[in-house]
């Protein structure tokens, strides 16, 4: 059965960061299942020149709408946390009216800061949870218990969430996936070692990323 899904986020799109890719892949997966997917993201000045669909190679039928008219992030007179708070406040203020203009069946988000606005619409909300909050735990638990589903990235997050008081029937564990097709046709291990002049036969482990989280 096809449903109309509004994916709501507070991150810059398109983005060169991993969370932008993850959002795009989730939207692509939902769309491939036959669902009508619309994305709602904040207005941000962007260093990425390509548009949302071109950058992520998404079909144009995945619509994106930008909320707001001013970029609160990276302003000298608005320190980082204050800029983020202002942006989230604008999103919570403006999102409900934008979402009411179309009758959506499901609201989907990985941005817990938007939960109060989404839950106020009385439409089923799915929260994709990547990390646990460091403050306002009681409010967060109340909001999770109003969500239709809370999809936790790891079992440890799910267990902690339930120990806090979130109803177990609302919590599921769904780890991040990988698109195997993107790894088809890669050179063999011996070919890679030869191209990089690696003569050792020992196991080589590579890591790409940060040593600290954002």
URLIN-V324176 format. One line per field, one symbol per residue. phi: phi as a letter, one per 30 degrees, with the letter a starting at -180 (. if undefined). psi: psi as a letter, one per 20 degrees, with the letter a starting at -180 (. if undefined). Layout:
BEGIN
phi = ???
psi = ???
END
This chain:
BEGIN
phi = .dbcccccbccdbdbddddddddddddddddddjddcbcbbddbdbdddddedddchcdddddbbccjbbcddicdcbeedddddddddddddceedddddbdccbcbaccddceddddddiceccccccaddcbhdddddddddcddbbcddbddddddedddkddddccbcbdecbddddcdiddddddddddchccdcddcccbblcdbdd
psi = ppqopoopqkqpprqirhhggggghggggghhijqopppprqpqppiphqrggggjlqqiioqppppajpoiqkphjnqghhggggghggghghgghhhhiqnqhqppqjnhiighgghiikqppppoohqqqirlggggggghiiqgqooqhqhgggggghhhjpphiiprpoqqaqohhijqjqqrghhghghjloiqjrpppqppbqiqr.
END
